[in-house]
Amino acid sequence: MSLLSAATTATAQDVPATRLVSVSKTYPGAAGTVLHGVSVHFPQRALTAVMGPSGSGKTTLLHCAAGLDRPTEGQVLLGDTDLATCDERQLTLIRRGRVGFVFQQFNLLPMLTAYENVALPLRLDGRRPDRARILEALRQVGLEKQAGRRPAQLSGGQQQRVAIARTLVAEPGIVYADEPTGSLDRATGRQVMGLLRDLVDRAGRTVVMVTHDPAAAARADRVVYLVDGHVVGTDPAPTVERINARLTAWEN
Ligand SMILES: Nc1ncnc2c1ncn2[C@@H]1O[C@H](COP(=O)(O)OP(=O)(O)OP(=O)(O)O)[C@@H](O)[C@H]1O
């Protein structure tokens, strides 16, 4: 079966995939408080983009939402699981099973082939990698023929597609992407955005993506704007023009 048509129904339709309630985050040292009582939700089966000036706290927000970091105050709910009540072991299980990650720098293991990188989440989760399923994930991102290549033998766009195949194979309900097109040229970025859209439109997943790229954000269903650690607005119908108008307003 196509991994892109295998919609998951881990949580009820009307519960947001993830909800942050009054989340604050303070780092020791110069950075101080970077999130100030942020309340925001990420609807299921939607692609949400998070935009904001550099240093506004976007990655911190994503890491708190994904259980990669803990907020100083406030609540993060993944479906109906309160991450604050989870110990490190439970958080690790959640990150392996329910959440997927796509990073700007791809984060593939350099010594492993594309095939082995895609198989890795299943191995880490104690599941036996099914060869047909891994090849199907690589086929869906157009890289079946490159299964035996290591990351250094692939272009940036191909590496990002391997990272997306790695996400597909683990079938998480929600995928967090931090600047997924940030290292790619425009055409390759468009291709990667197409795959992230497919995750939502065909596979029924939820995607939350931090981006500086108006063209990428315009492919989202909603844009959440973050400035100085505060959510300052949400756009339910983003277009490149509307996003650019916001960015210009910030610059001025
Ligand atoms: N682990 C950390 N320890 C201390 N300070 C941190 C840490 N991570 C982030 N910061 C600080 O928190 C602030 C917000 O960082 P964050 O990476 O969340 O912003 P951002 O909006 O994603 O920025 P950019 O668009 O430049 O990637 C910055 O001042 C940063 O230096």
The ligand as an SDF file (V2000), in Angstrom:
LIG
                    3D

 31 33  0  0  0  0  0  0  0  0999 V2000
   19.8850   26.2830   23.5780 N   0  0  0  0  0  0  0  0  0  0  0  0
   19.9220   27.6170   23.6970 C   0  0  0  0  0  0  0  0  0  0  0  0
   20.5600   28.2040   24.7280 N   0  0  0  0  0  0  0  0  0  0  0  0
   20.5820   29.5510   24.8680 C   0  0  0  0  0  0  0  0  0  0  0  0
   19.9710   30.3850   24.0070 N   0  0  0  0  0  0  0  0  0  0  0  0
   19.3240   29.8510   22.9590 C   0  0  0  0  0  0  0  0  0  0  0  0
   19.2600   28.4480   22.7480 C   0  0  0  0  0  0  0  0  0  0  0  0
   18.5300   28.2120   21.6120 N   0  0  0  0  0  0  0  0  0  0  0  0
   18.1600   29.4330   21.1540 C   0  0  0  0  0  0  0  0  0  0  0  0
   18.6340   30.4120   21.9460 N   0  0  0  0  0  0  0  0  0  0  0  0
   18.4020   31.8620   21.7840 C   0  0  0  0  0  0  0  0  0  0  0  0
   16.9970   32.0690   21.7560 O   0  0  0  0  0  0  0  0  0  0  0  0
   16.6500   33.0750   20.8170 C   0  0  0  0  0  0  0  0  0  0  0  0
   15.6490   32.5180   19.8150 C   0  0  0  0  0  0  0  0  0  0  0  0
   16.2840   31.5050   19.0510 O   0  0  0  0  0  0  0  0  0  0  0  0
   15.5120   30.6370   17.9650 P   0  0  0  0  0  0  0  0  0  0  0  0
   16.5280   29.7590   17.2970 O   0  0  0  0  0  0  0  0  0  0  0  0
   14.3540   29.9860   18.5940 O   0  0  0  0  0  0  0  0  0  0  0  0
   15.0040   31.7680   16.9710 O   0  0  0  0  0  0  0  0  0  0  0  0
   14.5350   31.6710   15.4480 P   0  0  0  0  0  0  0  0  0  0  0  0
   13.3570   32.5720   15.3060 O   0  0  0  0  0  0  0  0  0  0  0  0
   14.3490   30.2370   15.0560 O   0  0  0  0  0  0  0  0  0  0  0  0
   15.7990   32.2830   14.7140 O   0  0  0  0  0  0  0  0  0  0  0  0
   16.3420   32.0650   13.2020 P   0  0  0  0  0  0  0  0  0  0  0  0
   15.2520   32.5040   12.2810 O   0  0  0  0  0  0  0  0  0  0  0  0
   17.5220   32.9770   13.1350 O   0  0  0  0  0  0  0  0  0  0  0  0
   16.7050   30.6140   13.0630 O   0  0  0  0  0  0  0  0  0  0  0  0
   17.9570   33.5520   20.1900 C   0  0  0  0  0  0  0  0  0  0  0  0
   18.3770   34.7220   20.8650 O   0  0  0  0  0  0  0  0  0  0  0  0
   18.9070   32.4000   20.4580 C   0  0  0  0  0  0  0  0  0  0  0  0
   20.2320   32.8710   20.5640 O   0  0  0  0  0  0  0  0  0  0  0  0
  1  2  1  0
  2  3  1  0
  2  7  2  0
  3  4  2  0
  4  5  1  0
  5  6  2  0
  6  7  1  0
  6 10  1  0
  7  8  1  0
  8  9  2  0
  9 10  1  0
 10 11  1  0
 11 12  1  0
 11 30  1  0
 12 13  1  0
 13 14  1  0
 13 28  1  0
 14 15  1  0
 15 16  1  0
 16 17  2  0
 16 18  1  0
 16 19  1  0
 19 20  1  0
 20 21  2  0
 20 22  1  0
 20 23  1  0
 23 24  1  0
 24 25  2  0
 24 26  1  0
 24 27  1  0
 28 29  1  0
 28 30  1  0
 30 31  1  0
M  END
$$$$
